[in-house]
Amino acid sequence: MNNILLDMPWRRLIRVGKPFWTSSKSKVGLAHLVSILVLLAAKAVVAVFINQNAGHFMTAIEQKNLGSFYLYLVLSILAILTTVPIDVFYGFLRTRLALIWRQWLSESLIEKYFIDRAGLAIEDAHEIDNPEQRLTQDVDSFCNASLGLFISILDATINVCTFITVLWVISPTLSITVILYSSLGLVIVSHIGKSLIGLSSQQMKTEADLRAKLAEARGELVKSTGAQPATPAVVQSQYCLSAVISTLMNIMTVNKDIQLFTTAFNLLMPLIPAVIIAPSYFAGEVPFGTITEGVLAFTAVFHGATVLINQFNGISAFAAITNRLGSMIEKLETEEMKTESQVQVITIANR
């Protein structure tokens, strides 16, 4: 995973993402973000309760204790019902914050793009391709991916810190095993998918080029009359389509290799806690419910520790989007500085 973290354009990420959180909308954004974090914490607390309750529930079944069975059944139902509003409002606030951020960022970029014809200047210099996509689709993807990745990683961290203590009480060996197993998976997936950031960036460019050439070809068709041979834009759009398909094929191949590993990796995971705890159960040292509790806690820590594996494709695409938006902002700000410098020169000359 070191590769993808090192390849992440951190400087551009700060340049694109920071202004919103220091703007006039920062209070609204922070209020939403704090609310989301509170809901994540509540979600973790309920998850721990469900995990421990599940252990007691299974022990009641093993011991044929009807009273305890119904008690833990009711508690399980109440805990599950509690998670419903938490999940719903968590998703609602997350989506709303992404939309607020998108509106602010789009308005900011559009203003930079059209002020003093800065956008036309960098287009004429062929420094930025497909600006329309960057101003719309890329902004939307950036805001959603930023929040999605940040919250997913934070949620995973909370789960790991919460459930690792539960797991340690059950078996220190389980705690050490899940960290080592997860770390091994991160290293292997990082090695397999190290080319995905470059491929994701290439895919976005080729897709945008294809749309631009098709729009150009349509314009030529509207202007033409009668039967016309294939125009240059039509021919170029066919080359762009070939580039899109070729890039997607390469991405598909890398994803296939990742999936081959992660499928086996994830399927083997549930067996590990059962194998480690079972000898203690057979020796009469722990009740049957401890196996269930251990498996659930092990799974929670595993999913938290391997969040970067599950988000690998998303992180690769996010890095590519950040590069596209960051490079555009850099060019616009450079052009803006040039314009300001020219205005200053003219003002001094007039004096």
C-alpha positions as CSV (number, residue, x, y, z in Angstrom):
1,M,0.0,0.0,0.0
2,N,3.1,2.2,0.3
3,N,3.0,2.7,-3.5
4,I,-0.5,4.1,-3.7
5,L,0.1,6.4,-0.7
6,L,3.4,7.7,-2.2
7,D,1.7,8.2,-5.6
8,M,-1.1,10.2,-4.1
9,P,-0.8,13.8,-5.2
10,W,-0.9,15.2,-1.6
11,R,0.0,18.8,-2.6
12,R,-2.7,19.0,-5.2
13,L,-5.2,17.4,-2.8
14,I,-4.6,20.1,-0.2
15,R,-4.8,22.8,-3.0
16,V,-8.2,21.5,-4.2
17,G,-9.7,20.5,-0.9
18,K,-8.6,23.0,1.7
19,P,-10.2,26.2,0.4
20,F,-13.8,25.0,1.1
21,W,-12.9,24.3,4.7
22,T,-11.6,27.9,5.1
23,S,-14.4,29.6,3.1
24,S,-17.6,31.2,4.2
25,K,-19.2,27.7,4.0
26,S,-16.7,26.2,6.5
27,K,-19.1,26.5,9.5
28,V,-21.9,24.6,7.6
29,G,-19.4,22.0,6.4
30,L,-17.9,21.5,9.8
31,A,-21.4,21.2,11.4
32,H,-22.2,18.4,9.0
33,L,-18.9,16.7,9.5
34,V,-19.1,16.8,13.3
35,S,-22.7,15.3,13.1
36,I,-21.4,12.6,10.8
37,L,-18.6,11.8,13.3
38,V,-21.0,11.6,16.2
39,L,-23.2,9.1,14.2
40,L,-20.1,7.0,13.4
41,A,-19.2,6.9,17.1
42,A,-22.8,5.9,18.0
43,K,-22.7,3.2,15.3
44,A,-19.5,1.8,16.7
45,V,-21.0,1.6,20.2
46,V,-24.1,-0.2,19.0
47,A,-21.9,-2.6,17.0
48,V,-19.9,-3.6,20.1
49,F,-23.2,-4.2,22.0
50,I,-24.5,-6.3,19.1
51,N,-21.3,-8.3,19.1
52,Q,-21.3,-9.0,22.8
53,N,-25.0,-9.7,22.8
54,A,-24.6,-12.2,20.0
55,G,-22.1,-14.2,22.1
56,H,-24.6,-14.4,25.0
57,F,-27.4,-15.3,22.6
58,M,-25.5,-18.3,21.2
59,T,-24.5,-19.4,24.7
60,A,-28.2,-19.3,25.8
61,I,-29.0,-21.6,22.8
62,E,-26.2,-24.0,23.7
63,Q,-27.3,-24.1,27.4
64,K,-31.0,-24.4,26.4
65,N,-31.8,-21.4,28.6
66,L,-35.1,-20.2,27.3
67,G,-35.3,-17.1,29.5
68,S,-31.9,-15.9,28.5
69,F,-32.6,-16.7,24.8
70,Y,-35.7,-14.4,24.7
71,L,-33.9,-11.7,26.7
72,Y,-30.9,-11.5,24.3
73,L,-33.2,-11.9,21.3
74,V,-35.2,-8.8,22.3
75,L,-32.0,-6.9,23.0
76,S,-30.6,-7.9,19.6
77,I,-33.8,-6.7,17.8
78,L,-33.7,-3.3,19.7
79,A,-30.0,-2.8,18.9
80,I,-30.6,-3.6,15.2
81,L,-33.6,-1.2,15.1
82,T,-31.3,1.5,16.7
83,T,-28.9,1.2,13.8
84,V,-31.6,2.1,11.3
85,P,-31.9,5.8,12.0
86,I,-28.2,6.1,12.5
87,D,-27.4,4.7,9.1
88,V,-30.1,6.7,7.4
89,F,-29.1,10.0,8.8
90,Y,-25.4,9.2,8.3
91,G,-26.0,8.7,4.6
92,F,-28.3,11.7,4.3
93,L,-25.7,14.1,6.0
94,R,-22.8,12.7,4.0
95,T,-24.6,13.2,0.7
96,R,-25.8,16.7,1.7
97,L,-22.3,17.7,2.7
98,A,-20.9,16.5,-0.7
99,L,-23.5,18.5,-2.6
100,I,-22.7,21.7,-0.6
101,W,-19.0,21.2,-1.2
102,R,-19.6,20.5,-4.9
103,Q,-21.7,23.7,-5.4
104,W,-19.0,25.8,-3.7
105,L,-16.1,24.2,-5.6
106,S,-17.9,24.4,-8.9
107,E,-18.8,28.1,-8.5
108,S,-15.2,28.9,-7.4
109,L,-13.7,27.1,-10.4
110,I,-16.2,28.5,-12.9
111,E,-15.4,32.0,-11.6
112,K,-11.6,31.4,-12.0
113,Y,-12.1,29.9,-15.4
114,F,-14.1,32.8,-16.9
115,I,-12.6,35.7,-15.1
116,D,-10.3,37.7,-17.5
117,R,-10.7,34.8,-20.1
118,A,-8.2,32.8,-18.1
119,G,-9.8,29.5,-19.2
120,L,-9.6,30.4,-22.9
121,A,-6.0,31.3,-22.5
122,I,-5.0,27.9,-21.1
123,E,-7.2,26.2,-23.7
124,D,-5.5,28.1,-26.5
125,A,-2.1,27.0,-25.1
126,H,-3.3,23.4,-25.1
127,E,-2.4,23.1,-21.4
128,I,-5.7,21.6,-20.2
129,D,-7.8,19.0,-22.0
130,N,-11.6,18.8,-21.7
131,P,-12.2,21.6,-19.2
132,E,-16.0,21.1,-19.2
133,Q,-15.6,17.6,-17.6
134,R,-13.2,19.0,-15.0
135,L,-15.7,21.8,-14.1
136,T,-18.6,19.4,-13.7
137,Q,-18.1,15.6,-13.5
138,D,-14.6,15.7,-12.0
139,V,-15.7,18.2,-9.3
140,D,-18.7,16.0,-8.4
141,S,-16.5,12.9,-8.3
142,F,-13.8,14.7,-6.2
143,C,-16.3,15.9,-3.5
144,N,-18.0,12.5,-3.2
145,A,-14.8,10.5,-3.2
146,S,-13.1,12.8,-0.7
147,L,-15.8,12.4,1.8
148,G,-16.4,8.8,1.1
149,L,-12.7,7.8,1.5
150,F,-12.2,10.0,4.5
151,I,-15.2,8.8,6.4
152,S,-14.6,5.1,5.4
153,I,-11.0,5.3,6.7
154,L,-12.2,7.1,9.9
155,D,-15.0,4.6,10.4
156,A,-12.5,1.7,9.9
157,T,-10.1,3.2,12.4
158,I,-12.9,3.6,15.0
159,N,-13.9,-0.1,14.4
160,V,-10.3,-1.3,14.7
161,C,-9.6,0.6,17.9
162,T,-13.0,-0.5,19.4
163,F,-13.0,-4.2,18.5
164,I,-9.3,-4.8,18.9
165,T,-9.8,-4.4,22.7
166,V,-12.8,-6.8,22.6
167,L,-10.7,-9.3,20.6
168,W,-7.7,-8.9,23.0
169,V,-9.9,-9.9,26.0
170,I,-11.0,-13.0,24.1
171,S,-7.6,-14.0,22.8
172,P,-4.4,-11.9,22.4
173,T,-3.4,-14.4,19.7
174,L,-6.4,-13.4,17.7
175,S,-5.5,-9.7,17.9
176,I,-2.0,-10.3,16.7
177,T,-3.1,-12.7,13.9
178,V,-5.7,-10.3,12.4
179,I,-3.2,-7.4,12.2
180,L,-0.5,-9.6,10.6
181,Y,-3.1,-11.2,8.2
182,S,-4.5,-7.8,7.2
183,S,-1.0,-6.3,6.7
184,L,0.0,-9.2,4.4
185,G,-3.1,-8.5,2.3
186,L,-2.3,-4.8,2.0
187,V,1.2,-5.4,0.8
188,I,0.2,-8.0,-1.8
189,V,-2.7,-6.0,-3.2
190,S,-0.6,-2.8,-3.3
191,H,2.0,-4.7,-5.4
192,I,-0.7,-6.2,-7.8
193,G,-2.5,-2.9,-8.3
194,K,0.3,-0.4,-8.4
195,S,-0.5,0.6,-12.0
196,L,-4.1,1.5,-11.3
197,I,-3.6,5.2,-10.6
198,G,-1.9,5.8,-14.0
199,L,-4.6,3.7,-15.7
200,S,-7.4,5.6,-14.0
201,S,-6.0,8.9,-15.1
202,Q,-5.6,7.6,-18.6
203,Q,-9.2,6.3,-18.7
204,M,-10.6,9.7,-17.7
205,K,-8.6,11.5,-20.3
206,T,-9.5,9.0,-23.1
207,E,-13.2,9.1,-22.2
208,A,-13.2,12.9,-22.2
209,D,-11.4,13.0,-25.5
210,L,-13.9,10.6,-27.0
211,R,-16.8,12.8,-25.9
212,A,-15.1,16.0,-27.2
213,K,-14.4,14.4,-30.6
214,L,-17.9,13.1,-30.9
215,A,-19.3,16.6,-30.2
216,E,-16.9,18.0,-32.8
217,A,-18.0,15.4,-35.4
218,R,-21.6,16.2,-34.7
219,G,-20.9,19.9,-35.3
220,E,-19.3,19.0,-38.6
221,L,-22.3,16.9,-39.6
222,V,-24.7,19.7,-38.9
223,K,-22.7,22.1,-41.1
224,S,-22.3,19.6,-43.9
225,T,-24.9,19.0,-46.7
226,G,-25.6,15.8,-48.6
227,A,-23.5,12.7,-48.5
228,Q,-20.1,13.5,-47.0
229,P,-17.0,11.2,-46.5
230,A,-15.9,10.6,-42.9
231,T,-14.6,13.9,-41.5
232,P,-11.3,14.2,-39.5
233,A,-13.3,14.4,-36.3
234,V,-15.1,11.2,-37.1
235,V,-11.9,9.4,-37.8
236,Q,-10.3,10.8,-34.6
237,S,-13.3,9.7,-32.5
238,Q,-12.8,6.2,-33.7
239,Y,-9.2,6.3,-32.6
240,C,-10.3,7.7,-29.2
241,L,-12.8,4.9,-28.8
242,S,-10.0,2.4,-29.4
243,A,-7.9,4.1,-26.8
244,V,-10.9,4.0,-24.3
245,I,-11.4,0.2,-24.9
246,S,-7.7,-0.5,-24.6
247,T,-7.4,1.3,-21.3
248,L,-10.5,-0.4,-19.9
249,M,-9.1,-3.7,-20.9
250,N,-5.9,-3.0,-19.0
251,I,-7.8,-1.9,-16.0
252,M,-10.0,-5.0,-16.2
253,T,-6.8,-7.2,-16.3
254,V,-5.4,-5.6,-13.1
255,N,-8.8,-5.9,-11.4
256,K,-9.0,-9.5,-12.3
257,D,-5.6,-10.2,-10.6
258,I,-6.7,-8.2,-7.5
259,Q,-10.0,-10.1,-7.4
260,L,-8.3,-13.5,-7.7
261,F,-6.2,-12.7,-4.6
262,T,-8.8,-10.9,-2.5
263,T,-11.6,-13.5,-3.0
264,A,-9.5,-16.3,-1.6
265,F,-8.1,-13.9,1.1
266,N,-11.6,-12.9,2.3
267,L,-13.0,-16.4,2.1
268,L,-10.3,-17.8,4.4
269,M,-10.7,-15.1,7.0
270,P,-13.7,-16.5,8.9
271,L,-11.9,-19.8,9.5
272,I,-9.0,-18.2,11.4
273,P,-10.8,-17.1,14.6
274,A,-12.8,-20.4,14.8
275,V,-9.5,-22.4,14.5
276,I,-7.8,-20.4,17.2
277,I,-10.7,-20.3,19.7
278,A,-12.0,-23.9,19.1
279,P,-9.3,-25.6,21.2
280,S,-10.2,-23.5,24.3
281,Y,-13.9,-24.4,23.8
282,F,-13.2,-28.1,23.5
283,A,-11.1,-27.9,26.7
284,G,-14.1,-26.3,28.4
285,E,-12.2,-23.0,29.1
286,V,-14.7,-20.8,27.2
287,P,-18.5,-21.0,26.5
288,F,-19.8,-21.6,23.0
289,G,-20.9,-18.0,22.5
290,T,-17.3,-16.9,22.8
291,I,-16.6,-18.5,19.4
292,T,-19.4,-16.4,17.8
293,E,-18.2,-13.2,19.7
294,G,-14.6,-13.8,18.5
295,V,-15.6,-14.4,14.9
296,L,-17.6,-11.2,14.8
297,A,-15.0,-9.1,16.5
298,F,-12.2,-10.6,14.3
299,T,-14.3,-9.8,11.2
300,A,-14.9,-6.2,12.3
301,V,-11.2,-5.6,12.9
302,F,-10.3,-7.4,9.6
303,H,-12.7,-5.2,7.6
304,G,-11.4,-2.1,9.3
305,A,-7.8,-3.0,8.8
306,T,-8.3,-3.9,5.2
307,V,-10.4,-0.9,4.2
308,L,-7.6,0.3,1.9
309,I,-7.8,-3.0,0.0
310,N,-11.6,-2.6,-0.4
311,Q,-11.1,1.0,-1.5
312,F,-8.1,0.4,-3.7
313,N,-9.9,1.2,-7.0
314,G,-11.6,4.2,-5.5
315,I,-8.3,5.5,-4.2
316,S,-6.7,5.1,-7.6
317,A,-9.6,7.0,-9.3
318,F,-9.5,9.6,-6.6
319,A,-5.8,10.3,-7.2
320,A,-6.4,10.7,-10.9
321,I,-9.3,13.1,-10.3
322,T,-7.2,15.1,-7.9
323,N,-4.5,15.4,-10.4
324,R,-6.9,16.6,-13.1
325,L,-8.5,19.3,-10.9
326,G,-5.2,20.3,-9.3
327,S,-3.5,20.8,-12.6
328,M,-6.4,22.9,-13.8
329,I,-6.3,25.1,-10.7
330,E,-2.6,25.6,-11.0
331,K,-2.9,26.7,-14.6
332,L,-5.8,29.0,-13.8
333,E,-4.0,30.6,-10.9
334,T,-0.9,31.0,-13.0
335,E,-2.9,32.7,-15.7
336,E,-4.6,34.9,-13.1
337,M,-1.2,36.0,-11.7
338,K,-0.1,36.9,-15.3
339,T,-3.2,39.0,-15.8
340,E,-2.7,40.8,-12.5
341,S,1.0,41.5,-13.4
342,Q,0.0,43.0,-16.8
343,V,-2.6,45.2,-15.1
344,Q,0.0,46.5,-12.6
345,V,2.4,47.2,-15.5
346,I,-0.3,49.1,-17.4
347,T,-1.3,51.1,-14.3
348,I,2.3,52.1,-13.6
349,A,2.8,53.1,-17.2
350,N,-0.3,55.3,-17.1
351,R,1.0,57.1,-14.1
